[in-house]
Amino acid sequence: MTAYESTGTIDDIVAALKGAASLAIVSHARPDGDAAGSILALSRALRALGKPVDAVLTGDVDPNILALAETGELRRDSASPMRTDVELAVLVDTGSWGQVEPLDGWLRSMAPRVLGIDHHARGDAIAALRVVDTRAASTTQIVARVIDGLGLDLGTTAPGGKRTIAEAIFVGLATDTGWFRYQNADAEVFALAARLVGMGVDRVALHQSLEENARPERLAVMARALASLTWHAGGRVAMMGVAGADFAATHATTDDLGGVVNVPLEVGAACVSILMTESKPGTTKVSFRSKPRADGAPWLNVSDFASQFGGGGHAFAAGAKFSGDISCAREGIERALARLGTSLS
């Protein structure tokens, strides 16, 4: 099995981007702030260099994420097929086949013309040339280095645009550090954030747009999630579930659940939170979150924990997908927790 690690350097990535006459930029399905921020930052930079770019989002997309883009900057993969006439495909914020299912065939057809930029510890050899930096708090943190290598100021906008590369970089940096609350928000992160704010990024407006712009349905479905909460491992692990009937009763969607998995971690004794979501009949998506111990390490590396279910992510935040309803997912997770024994005590 090929190790998921860098096969090139930032300079190699810069050279490949400069050498491509046309590009498509994509990420994992249901893109978060880091995925969308990485796509937008790179597309704005490359368009500023005069290159045609097809920037594409796949799967369900939170309206608050879509609002980060200017008119015509992004398109949805469902609108038209992916182009095969581009010279280079750029895959950001993932390297896992399991996270790019809508693009599977297209990415395989583009091999070996796929370039990867990622900060996750697990992935596949989708991109022949890739930079993987697991020390980076967000993929946009790596993208910022790439754009510096392209010789562009992060305050640059795409031709005819008003929103800057810096804003897109900040979105990924802020969201993947929990707005600078998580353990991965180190000195390098704050230095880059200060640089971006110094370029005029309005952090307050971005936080309001992304984190304080929910629909009333969010509270209704959150109430159902919290009502389902059960405690495990002596009160160290919280488990919640939202079934199809909950979505039907509240008129909520999976987009309304953003961040709900983190709520049980407000309890002092809690070290892990798990949210199971019946996204469609026969499929349950699971989000795992952990919080740091006094020494900064996670109580449970949820990326390792999720890997036994075919998932992955980061030490403090990961996900997996189960074939079956919530009860099936719960049984599998409870068995895995039981195997941990007293390690969470």
N, C-alpha and C positions, 0 to 999 in steps of 0.2 A: 504494500500500500504506500503510495507516494505521500510523504510528509507535507502537511499544509504549512508552507513557509515561503518566504520571499525567494523568487527566482531571478530577481534583478534589483536594481537600485532606483532611487528617485530620479537620478540622471537618465537611466534607461527609459523610465516612464515618460519623462519630459521629451526625450528624443523621439519616442514612438508617437506621442501626441503631435509634435511639430511636423513629423514626417507624413502624417495621415491627411489626405485631401478631404475626407468626409468621415464623420463619426456618428455612432449611436451610443447613448449613455443610458444604462439601466441599473436596477437594483433588485432587491428581493420584493416579493409580492407583499401587499399591504404596507407600503413604505412608511417609516417613522420619520422623525425630524432629521436624524442623521443621514438616512438614505436620501430623502428629498433634498436636504441641504447640500449633500455631496454632488448630486446630479445638477442642481441649480448652480452651484459654485463653478463646477467644471464647464458647464454649458455656457455660462456667462463669460468665462475666461476665453474659451475657444472661439466663441462668436466675436469677442473683442479682437481676436487675432484674424478674423475674417473667414473662419472655417464654418461650413454648414454642419449643423448638429441636430440630430433627432434625439430629443430628451424625452424618455418614456417612463410612465409609472404603470405598474401592473397590479391587478387585484383590486380589492376594496381600498379606497383612499379617504382618509378623514378630510372633511371639507376644510378644516383649519389648516391642514397641510397644503391643500390645493391653493388656499388663499395666499400662500407665500410666493406664488409665481405671478408674473405679469402675463397679460393676454398673449397667447401664442407661444409662451416659453416651454410649456409641457404639453404632452398629449397622453391619452390613455391607450394602452395596447389594444383595448377592445374596439377602438375607433377604426383602426385599419391594421393590416398585418405589419410585422416588423420588416424593415427594408433589408434586403440582402446585397444591395449594391454599394453599401458603405464600406470603406476600407478597413475601419477598425471599430470593434465593439468594446466599450469600456463598462466593466461590471464593478460596481462600488458597494461597499458595506455588506458584502456576503461573498462566499465562495462555495456555497453548498447547493448541490443539485436539488435538494429537498425544499429549498426556499425560492427556487426560480422555475417552478413547474410550468407556468404559462409561457416561459421563454425557452424551455428545454430544447425543443427541436431547432429553434433559430440559433441558439448559442452553439449547439453541436455543428450546425451548418457553417458557422463562422470560424470554427477552429481551423488553424491556429491563430486567427486574427482577433483574439480576445485578450484584453489587458485587464488586470485586476488590481484594485486598491481596497484594502480591508484591514480591520483591526481585531477580528475574531480569531480565536485559537483553533477552531476546527473548520474544515472545509474540504473541498475536492479540487482536483486539478482542472477546473473549468478554464482558467486563464493560463496560457502558456507562460506569459510574462506577468508577474504579479509582485506587488510589494505588500507584505503582511506584517504589520507592527502591532503586536498585542499590548505593547506598553502605551500606545496612544489611547486617550480617553474616548475619542470619536474618530470616525473615518474622515470627517472634515478637517481634523487636526493634521492628518497626512496630506489631504488635498491642498491645504494651505501651503505645505512645503512644495508640492508640485507646482502650484501657481507661482510661488516665489521663483521656482526654477524656470518657469516660462518667461520670467522677467516682467510680470504684470503687478501693478499696485493692487492690493486687495480692495481698495476703494473704487476700483473700476466697475463700470456698468457695461452691459451688452449694448451694441448700437441701438439707439432709440429707446433704451430702457432707463428706468430711474432707480431700480433696486440694485444694490451693490453685491459684488462677490463676498465682501465682508459680512453682510447680513446673513447670507446663506451659510457661511462658515460658522457664524455664531449660533445659528439655530441648531446645527448638529452638535456643537460643543456643549451648549447649554442643556439640551434635552438628554444627551447621553451621560451627563454628570448629575442629572436631577436638579438642574439649575444650580450647579456648583455645590451640592450637598453631599454627593457620594464620595467614597474613598478615592476614586480615580481623579478627582479634581485636585491635581498637584500643582506645584509652583509653575510648571510649564503651561498648564492649562490656564491659570490665572494671568500669566504673562501674555498669552495669545488673546485672552478675553479683553485685557486692558488695551492691547493694540487695536482690537476691533472696535471697542467702544470709542477709542480715541479717533477712529475714522468716521464716527457719526452713527454707529449702530444704536438704535433706540431699544435698549434691553427691556424697558418697562412696557413699551407698546408690543414687543414681540411676546413677552410673557402673558400679557392680557389676551392677545390674539390666539395663542396656542393653549394656554392653561386656564384661562378664565372666560371662556367663550362657549360653555357647554349648553346643551338643550335641557329643558326640564325633564325630559325622559331619562337623562343620566341619573338623576337622583332617585327616580322610581326603580330603575334596574339595579342601582347600587344598593338600595334598601333590600331588594330580594337577595342579592349576593351576600350581604351581611347577615341576613336572616338565616342563610344556609350554613353559616360558619360553624365549623367543628374544630376542636383542638386535639392535637396529637403530640406524642413524644413528651408527655408531661407538661403540656402547655407551651412548648417551644415552636411547634409547627401549626399554622393555621391553614385550613382548607375550606374553599368556597366553591360553589357551582352555580352556573346560570344556564338553565335549560331552554329549549325552544319555546316552551310554554311561558317562560318568564319574558322572553322577547315579545311574544304575541300579546301578553297581558299589559305590558308597559309601552308597547309601540316603540321600543328602543332597538338599536342595532348594535353590532359588536363595536362600532366606533364610539359608542357612548360609554364603553367600559375602560377607556384609557386611564391608566393609573390606579384603578380600583384595587388591583392586586397588592398595592403598597399599603393600603389602609390598615390592615391588621398589624403591620410592623410598628405602628404607633404604640402598641402595647409593649411595655418594658421587657417582659419575659419572652416575647416572641422573637425568634431569630430567622424563621423561614415562613413565607406566605405562598400559597398555591391557589391559583384561580383556574377552574375548569370551565370552559365555555363550549356549549353545544352550538357550534357555528352553523352547522347544517345537519339534517338527519343522518345519523350514522357516523358523524365525525365530531370529535371533541378536541379542541385546542387547549393546551395547558400552558399557563404562564407561571414561572417560578421566580421568586425573589428571595434574597438573603440580605442580612445586614451585617456590618462588621463587628467583630469582637474588639476588645480593648487594644489588641495588638495590630488591628487593621485588617486581619485576615477574615474571610467570610466564615460564619458559623458552619455553613455547608456550601461547598462549591457547587452551585446549582447547574453549572454547565456540565460538570462531570455527572451529576445526578440525572440530568435530562438526557444525557447521551445513551443511557441504557434503554431509552424509549425511542431512539433514533433522532433525538433533538440535540440542542446545543445552544451556545451563546456565550455569556460571560460568567465569571465567578459569582457575581451578584445578581445577574438577570439572565434568564434563559427561557426557552420554550420547547414544546414538543407537540406532536399530534398523534392522537389515538384513533384507530378505527373502532367505532362503537360509541355507545352513549356515555353519559357522565358516570354511571355506576361502574362501567367497565374500566374507565380511566381511574376512578377512585380505588378500585380493588388493586390495580397494578401499582399505583403509587403507595398505597398503604403497605403492600407487601415489601416494596423497596425501602420504605421507612423502617419497617420492622427489622430488616436486615442490618440497618445502621446501629441497632442496639442502643447503647447508652452514650454514643458519641456526641449527641446534641445536648446532653445534660451538663 
